[in-house]
Amino acid sequence: MWNNAGNNLDIPTELTVNAVNNANPLFTVVQGGGGVAKLASNVFTRFEEILVDYQAVPFVLNQQHINNFITEVTQPGGPMEAALNYLLTQHGSLPAGVTTLPQFRCVLEDLWFRNTNGFRDVFVGHKVNANDYNGFHNWYQFFLEQGRNPTQTTNICFKQSPELPAFVGNKRPQFLRDLSFTWRGATKAPAGSSSSMFVGTSPSFELALFTTCFLKGRGNAGGANPPPGQNRITNCDCTINEPNIGVSTVEVRTVENQNGEVVAAAPTNVH
């Protein structure tokens, strides 16, 4: 999936990260570099349309925007095709008869956009009331929110330690851990919670990785949804090997509810 992902921004030549408390800004796109063109690519522009939809008042999710986004993340040769090819080897992870990218589109729409707050929680942030929000694990959403006037991300704080630096910049994908911030006047619930997120990654890579981990958990359970009233947590490890950098282990956690819907997904570590 990583090798098939296009439009990941290179750090620091295309995107810089200022992982310190009260950073202003946290992310900066390098002008004149390739990052500007990558953010103008179809996958980012279609992704941004959905981010805007989820934050509109009143909230109305545009079906055409969903269709456009799924089209971009299911391009042949991309990370979602790599995800599908892997899932085809995992018995019970896919609905019966799903073997092609066009068929996989329907699975993605059901998982992320039908009767679920999964996409909102993971990629946007889900305000549950005026004072609290859940989720928010996407660097590009943070980048957009910090750039608004006035900025919508304040009180930025990292739980830094020598053993666990806030920004993991020597692995791929690069990664932020233990990030807390106020978003549109709300703080993350429960109190003391923090966010983790990949940095510079294409939404097609992130959606493919989270989907793979989620469906792998279902496959491990024989294709069954969790029992009524219960959620299923799946922890996945993924190995990435890049020349001149070496091997990285990416850890992801997903949560599935009794209806087979995405409740949550996030990276938990890169090492």
HUTA-V149995 format. One record per pair of residues at least 24 apart in sequence whose ideal C-beta (glycine too) atoms are under 8 Angstrom apart, sorted by the first residue. I is the first residue (numbers start at 1). GAP is how many residues later the second one is. If there is no record, write none. Layout:
i->I gap->GAP
i->I gap->GAP
//
This chain:
i->1 gap->78
i->1 gap->81
i->1 gap->82
i->1 gap->204
i->1 gap->207
i->1 gap->208
i->1 gap->211
i->1 gap->237
i->2 gap->77
i->2 gap->170
i->2 gap->171
i->2 gap->203
i->2 gap->238
i->2 gap->240
i->3 gap->79
i->4 gap->73
i->4 gap->74
i->4 gap->75
i->4 gap->77
i->4 gap->78
i->5 gap->73
i->5 gap->74
i->5 gap->196
i->5 gap->197
i->5 gap->199
i->5 gap->200
i->5 gap->203
i->6 gap->35
i->6 gap->37
i->6 gap->72
i->6 gap->196
i->6 gap->198
i->7 gap->31
i->7 gap->34
i->7 gap->36
i->7 gap->37
i->7 gap->195
i->7 gap->197
i->8 gap->30
i->8 gap->165
i->8 gap->192
i->8 gap->193
i->8 gap->194
i->8 gap->197
i->9 gap->25
i->9 gap->26
i->9 gap->29
i->9 gap->30
i->9 gap->191
i->9 gap->192
i->10 gap->24
i->10 gap->25
i->10 gap->190
i->11 gap->158
i->11 gap->163
i->11 gap->188
i->11 gap->189
i->14 gap->24
i->14 gap->186
i->15 gap->184
i->15 gap->185
i->17 gap->150
i->17 gap->152
i->17 gap->157
i->17 gap->159
i->17 gap->182
i->19 gap->139
i->19 gap->146
i->19 gap->147
i->19 gap->148
i->19 gap->157
i->20 gap->138
i->21 gap->135
i->21 gap->136
i->21 gap->137
i->22 gap->133
i->22 gap->134
i->22 gap->135
i->23 gap->133
i->24 gap->127
i->24 gap->132
i->25 gap->118
i->25 gap->121
i->25 gap->122
i->25 gap->126
i->26 gap->116
i->26 gap->117
i->26 gap->120
i->26 gap->127
i->26 gap->130
i->27 gap->112
i->27 gap->115
i->27 gap->116
i->27 gap->119
i->27 gap->172
i->29 gap->114
i->38 gap->164
i->39 gap->101
i->42 gap->30
i->43 gap->29
i->43 gap->30
i->43 gap->159
i->43 gap->160
i->43 gap->161
i->44 gap->96
i->44 gap->158
i->44 gap->159
i->46 gap->25
i->46 gap->26
i->47 gap->25
i->47 gap->76
i->47 gap->93
i->47 gap->156
i->48 gap->92
i->48 gap->96
i->50 gap->69
i->50 gap->73
i->51 gap->72
i->51 gap->73
i->51 gap->89
i->51 gap->90
i->51 gap->93
i->54 gap->65
i->54 gap->66
i->54 gap->70
i->55 gap->69
i->61 gap->52
i->66 gap->43
i->66 gap->47
i->70 gap->35
i->70 gap->38
i->70 gap->39
i->71 gap->34
i->72 gap->132
i->73 gap->35
i->73 gap->130
i->73 gap->131
i->73 gap->134
i->73 gap->135
i->74 gap->27
i->74 gap->28
i->74 gap->30
i->74 gap->31
i->74 gap->34
i->75 gap->129
i->76 gap->25
i->78 gap->126
i->78 gap->130
i->79 gap->123
i->79 gap->125
i->79 gap->126
i->79 gap->129
i->79 gap->130
i->80 gap->24
i->80 gap->28
i->80 gap->124
i->80 gap->127
i->80 gap->128
i->80 gap->131
i->82 gap->126
i->83 gap->125
i->83 gap->126
i->83 gap->128
i->83 gap->129
i->86 gap->126
i->87 gap->125
i->87 gap->128
i->87 gap->129
i->87 gap->132
i->90 gap->125
i->90 gap->126
i->90 gap->129
i->91 gap->128
i->91 gap->132
i->92 gap->126
i->92 gap->127
i->92 gap->128
i->92 gap->129
i->92 gap->130
i->92 gap->131
i->92 gap->132
i->93 gap->122
i->93 gap->123
i->93 gap->125
i->93 gap->126
i->93 gap->130
i->94 gap->121
i->94 gap->125
i->107 gap->108
i->108 gap->99
i->108 gap->103
i->110 gap->150
i->111 gap->100
i->111 gap->103
i->111 gap->149
i->111 gap->150
i->111 gap->151
i->112 gap->95
i->112 gap->99
i->112 gap->150
i->114 gap->147
i->115 gap->144
i->115 gap->146
i->116 gap->143
i->116 gap->145
i->116 gap->146
i->116 gap->147
i->117 gap->146
i->118 gap->143
i->118 gap->144
i->118 gap->145
i->118 gap->146
i->118 gap->147
i->119 gap->143
i->121 gap->141
i->121 gap->142
i->121 gap->143
i->122 gap->88
i->122 gap->140
i->122 gap->142
i->122 gap->143
i->122 gap->144
i->123 gap->80
i->123 gap->83
i->125 gap->58
i->127 gap->56
i->127 gap->57
i->127 gap->59
i->128 gap->61
i->129 gap->57
i->130 gap->55
i->130 gap->56
i->131 gap->54
i->131 gap->55
i->131 gap->56
i->132 gap->54
i->132 gap->55
i->132 gap->56
i->132 gap->57
i->133 gap->50
i->133 gap->51
i->133 gap->53
i->133 gap->54
i->133 gap->55
i->133 gap->56
i->134 gap->54
i->134 gap->55
i->134 gap->130
i->135 gap->60
i->135 gap->129
i->135 gap->131
i->136 gap->47
i->136 gap->52
i->136 gap->59
i->137 gap->58
i->137 gap->59
i->137 gap->60
i->137 gap->128
i->137 gap->129
i->137 gap->130
i->138 gap->59
i->138 gap->65
i->138 gap->68
i->139 gap->37
i->139 gap->58
i->139 gap->59
i->139 gap->60
i->139 gap->61
i->139 gap->62
i->140 gap->63
i->142 gap->55
i->145 gap->38
i->145 gap->39
i->152 gap->31
i->152 gap->32
i->153 gap->28
i->153 gap->29
i->153 gap->30
i->154 gap->27
i->154 gap->28
i->155 gap->25
i->155 gap->26
i->155 gap->27
i->155 gap->32
i->156 gap->24
i->156 gap->25
i->157 gap->24
i->159 gap->35
i->167 gap->32
i->168 gap->102
i->168 gap->103
i->170 gap->75
i->171 gap->74
i->171 gap->77
i->171 gap->99
i->171 gap->100
i->172 gap->68
i->172 gap->70
i->172 gap->73
i->172 gap->76
i->172 gap->98
i->173 gap->25
i->173 gap->26
i->173 gap->27
i->173 gap->28
i->173 gap->32
i->173 gap->67
i->173 gap->75
i->173 gap->77
i->173 gap->97
i->174 gap->24
i->174 gap->25
i->174 gap->26
i->174 gap->96
i->175 gap->24
i->175 gap->92
i->175 gap->94
i->175 gap->95
i->177 gap->92
i->195 gap->71
i->196 gap->70
i->196 gap->71
i->196 gap->72
i->196 gap->73
i->197 gap->69
i->197 gap->70
i->198 gap->69
i->198 gap->72
i->209 gap->29
i->209 gap->41
i->209 gap->43
i->210 gap->42
i->210 gap->44
i->210 gap->52
i->210 gap->55
i->212 gap->24
i->213 gap->25
i->213 gap->39
i->213 gap->40
i->213 gap->41
i->213 gap->52
i->214 gap->40
i->214 gap->42
i->214 gap->48
i->214 gap->51
i->217 gap->37
i->217 gap->39
i->218 gap->38
i->218 gap->42
i->225 gap->31
i->225 gap->32
i->225 gap->33
i->225 gap->34
i->225 gap->35
i->226 gap->30
i->226 gap->31
i->226 gap->32
i->227 gap->31
i->228 gap->30
i->229 gap->29
i->230 gap->28
i->231 gap->24
i->231 gap->25
i->231 gap->26
i->231 gap->27
i->231 gap->32
i->232 gap->24
i->235 gap->33
//
